[in-house]
């Protein structure tokens, strides 16, 4: 897997953490952790988008982050389980995987410097 795509996946994972932090932070330390995670997540996404197609990077980032947040809410925060949500997450992930698979991974000469 391309190192830049790995950045996108890590950024999406961190997005799940900071979105949960926005809802559940309650003191200086939890807010600090949320802000630090937000900054790192967006930094990784932005650096990957400088090499890969920005629209695809953003779509994958948001799609995986959204799916991960919904699953985390169901598992960790007693959000009601609904088959409709799971079906929509699967449809979202199929679209994200499809978009990534049709995206050209070639980089322009000098783009990484």
N, C-alpha and C positions, 0 to 999 in steps of 0.2 A: 504494500500500500504506500502511496505517495506520502511523504512527510507532511505536506501541507494539508492533505485530507485528514491525517491524524490530528493535526491542530484543530480542524473543524469539529471532529468528534469529541475531543477533549473540551473544547469551548462549549459545545452543546451540553455535555455532562455538567460542566460548571454552571451553565445557565440554569439547569434544574436546581442546583444548590442555591444560587442567589435569588431565584424567583421564590423558592420556599422561604428563604431568609427574609424577603420583603414582607411576607405574610406573618412570619412568626418571630421576628427579631423584637427584643424587648428591653435590652440594655446596651451599654456602650460596646461591649465585646461582641455581642451578636450582630449589632449594626456594623461594627468595624469589619467583621468577617464577611458579612454580606457585601459591603462596598468593595473590599479587596477582591473577593471572588468575581464580582461584576466587572471590575477593571481588567483582571486577568483574562476572563472569558472574552470580553470584547477585544482585547489586544490580540489574542490568538486568532479570533475570527477576522479581524482587520488585516493581520499579517498574511493570513492564508489568502484573503481576497486580493492582495496585491499580486499574487502569482496566478491563482485560479480565477475562473470567471466569477465576478462579484455576485451576480444574480443567483447563480447556482449555489455558491457558498452560503449566502444569506438564507436561501430557501432551505437548504439542508440543516443549517444551524437552528433556524426557527422551528422547522418540522420536528427534528429530534428533541429539541428542548421542550416543545409543547407536549409531545408524546411522553417524554420522561417525567415531566411535571405531573401530568394526569395520573400516570402509573404510580408515582411516588405518593401522591395524595391518597390514592386508593389503598396502598400498602401501609403507609406510615401514619396517616392522619384520619383514618376511618371515613373517608369520602365514600358515599354509597357506590357499590359496584353496579354498573349498568351495562348490559350487552351492547347497547347502542353506542356507548362511549368506546368500547373495545373495537367494535366494527369500524367506527370512524377513525380511530387511531391506526388500525390496520390499513385502511384506505389511504390515510395520510402518509404512512410509511412506504406503501407501495409507490406512491407518487414521488417521494423523496428518493427512494432507491432507483426508480426509473429515470429520474432527472440526473442523478449522479452517473448512472451507467451510460447515458447518451452524451455526457459532457466530455469534450476533448481535454485530455490531461496535458497536452503539449503546452510548454511555456514559451514565451517570446524570448528571443536572444537578449541577454542583458537584464532580464526581468528580476533575476535573483540577486543582482549585485547592488 
